């Protein structure tokens, strides 16, 4: 996915100082009589009979700015990611862009049709067949019947639901449902696509297909994509520009990696400290003779490690008896639980009974491709596979590897998780 | 820099004017309107035994009951028309109007989920509701015609006579007016129910009470003894269309151009107010609903 250099970018979305204000507390009395009572009391200077006694009414009616002056331009063919913490205003911005609600102040100018996918399968009706729902969903998203006719076969094929297409969708599995729904959305002709984390649907294979389809739309068909997500790796794959929102303002606009780093920094969601004393163990007896007490990731921001640095981890563990040798290994796997491999065991023994140890170790990160990795910590006695498990907490530790390599500027998911070292050239000669 | 030269397709601004109504956009979404109509049919009648037959069964039963209760027990005159046809005709127009109204009255609250996720001209929804009612009315009208033709050629049956006249040509106009009036009332209610839910309750029984203020189960001549009542019923904008519809098909009662014009003024006013209010509410209703 090479970044596109456009000589003369054409602005397709221009957002100028958009603000959206919400009132805190209750909106109106909910009934006409209550509102009339409140109004009557107000004009007569009496106390509002509809306020709840004992509540602090000072906060009521306080204005809350979900968006507080957001301005930016989006150019044709760009794939822009929007990230930010919960409540940063991402969804509000998308809602305003897709005209579900109006801004309080400011102006947005859009050139071209906008297809907004804040949800997959909007307007799907369980009683109607897959085919009927394609028409329904497509027209809701702004296509005409003729346009759908022209694309029907393509949509059905993409959805992988061809044999069920004339069955009411209420009989579909949830996976089939989202596949069909996404297929309709993916075949929209609109110049601008606005998406709110909808790619997180279906199985892995289908997700990949969707992401591919979206990046094709941006890269090859010159369409503009606005994508909101909490999943940094999809942002990395799809977007070539990223905007970070915080408390209703744009705090960063530009390079994807820098934006993600900033977001990771500003959000304390991935605190790299794990307390393991009270978590479950799946093997019986694990955690009694020896107990892992805590795990910390060191020298990192929110467990993100650049490839050239080792992943540094510190564990605290307690030995209840004297062991001659205690082995430690990491069982690595991917998000979908596909195993990647195990580390060669390292002996941490011998131990004294009743002693707490603190061990710091490093994992060579250069063997990982970009992405998120998970591992279980396994401490055991004896040989791998035949030994006795001493402790293995039921906690998936996760870390993310980012790569900046001149030769491999971007890691493709399809390449798998392992970034092997270069082959060793034994001999080369002119022939 | 080059912004001046660009032509924007959409400009999103905070408070647009009261008369910022985009009817052309609704037309652009006509495919969606038709699909909504189709969906309304499919969803209502799927997995029912009688299916679309319900469209004719319920008015048939209502007409029979009206005939028995108002014609048989209460002995209300039908001005020379066959009782059954008299009630069937009145009931058809009235239920057309009431389904137009009640079908659109909950537009915002019923579709909040859909409206909160996607934009399309919100008027598409009430318009398709009204067209669904029109289609239902069409089916009922066909059934009515069967009985009508039967009574037309068998005038001696049950004593009633059917005297159709040239006013039949005005029927499409009358029906469009009834539809527009129902739509207007419905979207006014739907706009107000985003904030005040009580209105939804009022509409429920209000419409059934309103029927008794309209000459549906009785002819206007029945009110001759009470001038006050006659004036009150005359003020009801639905009186004119119901009277005219029955007069055109059955030749009973009377038709007054004045009453129809009066209804037309109401329709225009209500529909305009409704559309203005609706377009005003649709932009921000997601924040209050």
Boltz contact constraints between the chains, C-beta under 6 A:
constraints:
  - contact:
      token1: [A, 27]
      token2: [B, 288]
      max_distance: 6.0
  - contact:
      token1: [A, 28]
      token2: [B, 195]
      max_distance: 6.0
  - contact:
      token1: [A, 31]
      token2: [B, 196]
      max_distance: 6.0
  - contact:
      token1: [A, 31]
      token2: [B, 198]
      max_distance: 6.0
  - contact:
      token1: [A, 32]
      token2: [B, 196]
      max_distance: 6.0
  - contact:
      token1: [A, 32]
      token2: [B, 198]
      max_distance: 6.0
  - contact:
      token1: [A, 98]
      token2: [B, 119]
      max_distance: 6.0
  - contact:
      token1: [A, 99]
      token2: [B, 119]
      max_distance: 6.0
  - contact:
      token1: [A, 100]
      token2: [B, 119]
      max_distance: 6.0
  - contact:
      token1: [A, 100]
      token2: [B, 286]
      max_distance: 6.0
  - contact:
      token1: [A, 101]
      token2: [B, 284]
      max_distance: 6.0
  - contact:
      token1: [A, 101]
      token2: [B, 286]
      max_distance: 6.0
  - contact:
      token1: [A, 101]
      token2: [B, 287]
      max_distance: 6.0
  - contact:
      token1: [A, 102]
      token2: [B, 14]
      max_distance: 6.0
  - contact:
      token1: [A, 102]
      token2: [B, 283]
      max_distance: 6.0
  - contact:
      token1: [A, 102]
      token2: [B, 284]
      max_distance: 6.0
  - contact:
      token1: [A, 103]
      token2: [B, 14]
      max_distance: 6.0
  - contact:
      token1: [A, 104]
      token2: [B, 14]
      max_distance: 6.0
  - contact:
      token1: [A, 105]
      token2: [B, 14]
      max_distance: 6.0
  - contact:
      token1: [A, 107]
      token2: [B, 13]
      max_distance: 6.0
  - contact:
      token1: [A, 108]
      token2: [B, 12]
      max_distance: 6.0
  - contact:
      token1: [A, 109]
      token2: [B, 8]
      max_distance: 6.0
  - contact:
      token1: [A, 109]
      token2: [B, 11]
      max_distance: 6.0
  - contact:
      token1: [A, 110]
      token2: [B, 10]
      max_distance: 6.0
  - contact:
      token1: [A, 111]
      token2: [B, 8]
      max_distance: 6.0
  - contact:
      token1: [A, 111]
      token2: [B, 9]
      max_distance: 6.0
  - contact:
      token1: [A, 112]
      token2: [B, 9]
      max_distance: 6.0
  - contact:
      token1: [A, 118]
      token2: [B, 117]
      max_distance: 6.0
  - contact:
      token1: [A, 119]
      token2: [B, 117]
      max_distance: 6.0
  - contact:
      token1: [A, 122]
      token2: [B, 117]
      max_distance: 6.0
  - contact:
      token1: [A, 122]
      token2: [B, 118]
      max_distance: 6.0
  - contact:
      token1: [A, 123]
      token2: [B, 114]
      max_distance: 6.0
  - contact:
      token1: [A, 125]
      token2: [B, 39]
      max_distance: 6.0
  - contact:
      token1: [A, 127]
      token2: [B, 42]
      max_distance: 6.0
  - contact:
      token1: [A, 127]
      token2: [B, 43]
      max_distance: 6.0
  - contact:
      token1: [A, 127]
      token2: [B, 46]
      max_distance: 6.0
  - contact:
      token1: [A, 128]
      token2: [B, 42]
      max_distance: 6.0
  - contact:
      token1: [A, 135]
      token2: [B, 35]
      max_distance: 6.0
  - contact:
      token1: [A, 136]
      token2: [B, 35]
      max_distance: 6.0
  - contact:
      token1: [A, 139]
      token2: [B, 31]
      max_distance: 6.0
  - contact:
      token1: [A, 139]
      token2: [B, 32]
      max_distance: 6.0
  - contact:
      token1: [A, 139]
      token2: [B, 35]
      max_distance: 6.0
  - contact:
      token1: [A, 140]
      token2: [B, 118]
      max_distance: 6.0
  - contact:
      token1: [A, 140]
      token2: [B, 120]
      max_distance: 6.0
  - contact:
      token1: [A, 144]
      token2: [B, 31]
      max_distance: 6.0
  - contact:
      token1: [A, 145]
      token2: [B, 31]
      max_distance: 6.0
